[in-house]
């Protein structure tokens, strides 16, 4: 599995069409996070930039995940293949509620 950083520029983020798509965008992102495709996701406070860390077999699969976003028509994406992506959660390991 490869890791990618999607650096996304958002356009027309104040338009009615954009704003109406936000609930659907959140649903898709939550689904992809639950599936382990999106590792982390962030949006700039001014809604002009977005970043996603994704795990995918290849760049094409990562691109397909991004293109599934309801906001994809408002986005220009640059995909960066990464050597690795460390997170605090990865260092902690799994928590057992045993």
trRosetta pair geometry for C-beta under 8 A, 3 or more apart (Angstrom, degrees):
i j d omega theta_ij theta_ji phi_ij phi_ji
1 55 5.0 19 166 -179 123 105
1 56 7.1 141 -159 69 80 12
1 57 6.6 -63 -116 -88 58 46
2 55 7.2 159 80 -153 38 57
2 56 6.1 -32 65 72 87 64
2 57 6.9 53 17 166 95 14
2 58 6.5 70 24 -97 135 32
2 59 7.7 -42 92 -53 148 59
2 62 7.7 -77 90 -43 106 126
2 81 6.3 -35 173 -144 127 98
2 82 7.8 143 173 52 80 68
3 39 7.3 -6 -136 -8 105 148
3 53 6.4 -5 -172 -175 102 95
3 54 7.1 157 -154 82 53 45
3 55 5.7 -29 -97 -97 69 69
3 81 7.7 109 82 -163 53 55
3 82 4.5 -49 98 62 99 113
3 84 6.7 70 38 -143 144 26
3 85 4.6 -148 167 -1 154 117
4 53 7.3 161 82 -155 46 49
4 54 4.9 -16 61 61 96 95
4 55 7.9 169 19 -87 76 22
4 56 6.3 -15 6 28 121 110
4 59 6.8 122 -90 -113 143 66
4 62 4.4 35 33 -138 156 161
4 79 5.3 -9 -176 -170 128 97
4 80 6.4 146 -163 73 70 48
4 81 5.7 -41 -103 -100 81 46
4 82 6.4 175 -103 2 24 91
5 51 6.7 -17 -171 -165 93 97
5 52 7.4 156 -158 81 47 48
5 53 5.7 -24 -100 -99 68 69
5 54 8.0 168 -89 19 20 76
5 79 7.5 153 79 -158 46 48
5 80 4.4 -13 59 59 95 108
5 82 5.8 83 -17 -49 95 119
5 85 7.6 151 -63 -91 94 127
6 50 7.8 -10 111 109 100 89
6 51 6.8 157 82 -156 64 44
6 52 4.3 2 49 55 112 97
6 53 7.8 -160 17 -74 76 21
6 54 6.2 43 -17 -6 110 117
6 62 7.0 -173 -62 165 108 109
6 66 5.5 169 -129 -90 154 132
6 77 5.5 -26 -165 -157 100 114
6 78 7.6 148 -158 75 50 44
6 79 5.5 -20 -102 -103 71 73
6 80 7.8 -168 -76 21 25 74
7 49 7.6 -26 -172 -162 75 104
7 51 6.0 -7 -108 -108 56 82
7 77 7.1 138 73 -157 48 58
7 78 4.7 -17 63 63 102 96
7 79 7.8 -169 23 -79 71 25
7 80 6.6 46 -10 -11 107 112
8 49 6.7 137 82 -163 61 55
8 50 4.1 -24 71 66 117 93
8 51 6.9 -169 22 -77 85 34
8 52 7.1 36 -11 2 123 98
8 66 7.4 -175 -84 -151 126 122
8 75 5.0 -27 -165 -155 110 114
8 76 7.1 148 -157 73 58 43
8 77 4.9 -18 -102 -101 81 79
8 78 7.9 -165 -74 26 40 62
9 48 6.9 -16 -156 163 70 73
9 49 6.1 -30 -108 -103 52 70
9 75 7.0 137 71 -156 50 57
9 76 4.6 -12 57 58 103 97
9 77 7.8 -157 23 -72 67 36
10 13 4.8 58 131 -69 121 116
10 18 7.9 99 177 -148 111 135
10 47 5.9 -81 87 157 149 69
10 48 5.5 -154 57 -152 93 27
10 49 6.6 -144 8 -67 93 19
10 50 6.0 76 -43 -12 113 105
10 71 7.2 -18 -127 160 106 131
10 74 5.7 24 -157 135 75 103
10 75 6.0 -27 -100 -97 60 69
11 74 5.1 -150 60 -167 74 71
11 75 7.4 -161 14 -72 86 22
11 76 7.1 63 -25 -12 113 97
12 15 4.2 0 168 -10 103 126
12 17 7.5 9 133 63 129 103
12 18 5.4 177 117 -41 86 133
12 74 5.6 -112 58 -131 95 110
13 18 5.4 -157 -137 155 32 158
13 46 7.9 106 78 140 152 63
13 47 3.9 168 164 128 148 115
13 48 6.3 -124 0 -81 147 51
13 74 6.9 122 -78 167 62 137
14 18 6.9 50 42 59 13 136
14 19 7.4 12 -166 -47 31 111
14 47 7.6 130 -58 82 67 139
15 18 4.5 96 61 5 85 104
15 19 6.9 -159 91 -5 44 88
15 74 8.0 -160 40 -107 122 132
16 19 5.8 -59 -146 40 31 109
16 20 6.2 32 157 -22 66 108
17 20 5.9 -56 -147 34 27 112
17 21 6.7 22 156 -18 61 110
18 21 6.1 -70 -159 35 29 108
18 22 7.4 49 147 -47 63 89
18 71 6.7 53 -144 -128 77 102
18 74 5.5 81 -107 -87 105 163
19 22 5.9 -26 -162 -12 40 117
21 24 5.4 -62 -163 48 61 111
21 25 5.7 70 139 -32 83 104
21 70 4.4 -168 -171 132 108 115
21 71 5.4 147 117 -76 132 74
21 74 7.9 166 60 2 147 132
22 25 5.3 -53 -143 34 33 117
22 26 6.4 35 158 -21 66 102
22 71 7.7 40 -87 -64 50 121
23 26 5.8 -53 -151 33 32 112
23 27 6.6 34 151 -20 64 103
24 27 5.6 -51 -150 34 36 114
24 28 6.4 33 154 -17 67 104
24 70 4.1 73 107 -38 116 166
25 28 6.0 -57 -149 37 30 107
25 29 6.3 28 155 -17 65 109
25 69 6.0 33 -130 -167 87 89
25 70 4.8 -117 -68 52 70 105
25 71 5.0 20 -95 -18 131 109
26 29 5.8 -56 -144 39 30 111
26 30 6.2 31 156 -19 65 108
27 30 5.8 -57 -148 37 28 111
27 31 6.4 28 154 -19 64 106
28 31 5.7 -54 -149 35 32 112
28 32 6.3 27 155 -15 66 107
28 68 6.0 -174 -167 127 133 97
28 69 5.9 168 99 -116 147 51
28 70 6.1 167 -5 -13 140 92
29 32 5.8 -58 -146 41 30 108
29 33 6.2 32 153 -21 65 106
29 38 6.1 -33 -159 36 71 169
29 41 5.5 87 -165 -130 127 175
29 69 7.5 35 -61 -114 85 96
30 33 5.6 -53 -146 36 31 112
30 34 6.3 33 154 -20 64 105
31 34 5.7 -55 -150 35 30 112
31 35 6.4 24 153 -13 64 109
32 35 5.6 -56 -145 42 33 110
32 37 4.3 -73 -170 66 88 116
32 38 4.3 69 118 -4 108 107
32 54 7.9 -37 162 -120 126 100
32 65 6.0 107 -135 -163 138 111
32 68 7.6 144 -68 81 128 132
33 36 7.7 47 -179 -70 31 22
33 37 7.5 -86 -69 55 24 71
33 38 4.7 -52 -76 74 67 103
33 39 7.9 140 -127 -93 76 9
33 41 7.0 -88 -72 -8 119 125
36 39 7.7 23 -167 -82 56 68
36 55 6.2 -39 149 57 84 129
37 54 5.9 -8 161 -151 71 92
37 55 6.3 -138 -143 59 33 73
37 56 6.7 42 -149 -75 85 84
37 65 5.2 -172 164 -124 134 144
38 41 5.5 14 171 -53 132 111
38 52 5.6 -65 -134 -163 104 111
38 53 7.2 105 -166 75 60 55
38 54 5.6 -39 -101 -100 53 76
38 65 7.3 175 -57 164 85 135
39 53 4.2 -53 61 101 110 105
39 54 6.6 -171 3 -94 87 19
39 55 5.9 87 -48 -23 108 96
39 85 6.5 115 91 109 161 144
39 87 7.2 -161 162 -35 116 145
40 52 7.2 177 90 -149 51 47
40 53 4.7 33 43 31 85 111
40 87 7.0 157 -40 -100 133 138
41 50 7.5 -8 -170 -177 81 98
41 51 7.4 170 -150 90 38 57
41 52 5.1 3 -107 -108 76 81
41 53 7.8 -124 -60 27 49 67
42 50 6.9 171 90 -155 51 56
42 51 4.9 0 56 54 97 96
42 52 7.9 -172 25 -72 61 46
43 47 6.4 8 168 -111 114 58
43 49 7.4 159 -157 92 50 52
43 50 4.9 -16 -105 -106 72 87
44 47 6.6 -145 78 -47 80 15
44 48 5.7 -43 73 50 136 70
44 49 4.2 60 -12 54 131 88
44 50 7.1 -111 2 -67 80 45
46 49 7.8 46 66 15 92 81
50 75 7.4 -54 42 -120 126 116
52 66 7.1 174 54 -96 147 95
53 82 7.8 -16 -139 3 96 152
53 85 5.3 138 -158 -161 137 162
54 62 4.9 135 97 -134 139 97
54 65 5.8 156 -143 78 145 151
54 66 7.6 -97 -43 -52 157 90
56 59 7.5 118 92 -89 130 15
56 61 3.9 179 -175 97 119 109
56 62 4.0 -156 24 -60 153 77
56 65 6.5 -138 -80 -9 130 132
57 61 4.9 78 42 5 86 154
58 61 5.4 100 54 10 66 100
58 62 7.3 -125 105 -2 37 91
59 62 5.5 -55 -149 38 37 113
59 63 6.2 40 152 -22 68 105
59 79 6.0 127 -151 119 98 144
59 81 6.6 -65 -79 -70 105 107
60 63 5.6 -53 -148 36 31 113
60 64 6.5 34 152 -21 64 104
61 64 5.6 -49 -147 33 34 114
61 65 6.7 39 152 -22 63 100
62 65 5.7 -51 -155 30 33 113
62 66 6.7 30 150 -15 64 104
62 79 5.9 126 112 -147 128 138
63 66 5.7 -56 -151 38 35 110
63 67 6.1 32 152 -18 68 109
63 77 7.7 154 -127 98 76 141
63 79 6.4 -79 -76 -44 83 156
64 67 5.6 -56 -142 40 32 111
64 68 6.6 41 153 -31 62 100
65 68 5.8 -51 -158 21 32 115
66 69 6.0 -29 -175 -6 46 115
66 72 6.8 119 143 -111 69 106
66 75 7.5 -134 170 114 105 151
66 77 5.5 73 164 -110 153 170
66 79 7.5 -133 -15 -79 153 113
67 72 5.3 69 -144 -133 45 155
68 72 7.4 125 52 -46 14 135
69 72 4.6 132 70 -54 87 85
69 75 6.9 41 81 -5 138 151
71 74 4.9 -57 -178 46 83 111
71 75 6.0 87 124 -35 88 111
72 75 5.4 -68 -146 33 38 118
82 85 5.4 57 115 -51 155 94
86 90 6.1 -128 -155 62 59 136
86 91 7.2 47 -176 -48 101 100
87 90 4.7 102 57 -1 80 102
87 91 7.4 -146 96 -4 48 85
88 91 5.8 -60 -160 33 36 111
88 92 6.6 31 149 -21 68 108
89 92 5.7 -57 -150 33 36 112
92 95 7.5 -8 139 -55 114 90
